[in-house]
Amino acid sequence: MGKKEIPDRADLVDYNHTVAGHAGTMCDADGELFIKPCTQAEIDFYNSAIENHPDFADLMPLFMGTLMLNDPAELSSIEDGVPGPVSSAAAKEELTQAVTGQPSTAAPESQTDKDKWVQNKSKRIKTDQAVVLENSGSGFTSPNFLDVKLGERLWADDAPAEKKRRFDEITRKTTHAPLGFRIAGMKVWRGSTMKSELDHEGYKIYDKDYGRVHVNTENVVDNFRKFIFNKTAGIDDDLARAVVQAFLRDLRTVERVLASKESRMYSASLLFVFEGDGDRLKDAIAQNNSAVEKAGAELDWDDKPGRPALRVDSGIELIDEDVVTIDAAVNGGDEDDEDDDDDTPALPKIYSLKLIDFAHAKWTPGQGPDENALKGVRSLIKIFEEMAQ
């Protein structure tokens, strides 16, 4: 995607797509930007990642900047919880995950009051700030979404005692304890042969309660297969395994990067997205493979030192650089020429894997890698390895 200006507040529209999951979330008219209300702590984490940890920043959605939502009548709100990609009435029962660092107009609480901590029935916290991100669902025709909440421990150090107890109960009763993650929401295009199970866009929705109630260590692999292996949508086993291999490669990158950092994230998620229409998926793979072959031939990479490395994920060929690089090579353009960005047709997207939700994230020098999040990532790697067989 070429560089895009951050729109004015008046140019934004409410973003009610189920991947959002955030009250008050907005997008631009093209759906390319995702505007998420947040706190200063999350903005600081994005900025520090970009400035000091570029390999970590590569795991995050592309950060475009911030917006101030200054009109008191239009102040956006964050649901008092870290939502997954699926909004539903049942999802609103998710326990409160209060975002810290925001000034309050209420009287200061005593330490005793903080320790008591009760669920915020409004589910919302006012904020006048938002991060502007690239929308992970943009560029697909019928994207499938899977939100996997990472960690065995879900609460940050400054959480009240009652909140810790409630969240520990969630961990004990779900796959957070044995696997270090939980399916927090999923939507699959044509994910059922029964039309009554599909929404108006043709998706089968799995809300947060599904991952909390119906997913366990015995059936967890089968539930991940529901996300990818979908003959009803034209995705046969071979095509599905190609997608699995692509995600598996990126999961290993996530593991490597997290293992090299000293950080802590609580209630962060991995957001898996891929083209859910089998015919479109095959076409996207074919176009990407053709672009790789053409770029390789025109640049004569075999004869040049330091050529970009190709990767083959069971038939999916990509270059280990942004897709703009491929377009520039194929079309003879300059990837740094901003004037050409909008004139170069983008290759269709195949899949995306991004680390999201950093309301409770920080760098922790001297404390070692985030083994809490890594437990979930390593469990996911094992599951995808099994599906790849």
Summary of the structure (lengths in Angstrom):
residues: 389
radius of gyration: 21.1
end to end distance: 33.9
largest distance: 69.7
contacts: 1223
relative contact order: 0.15
helix: 38%
strand: 21%
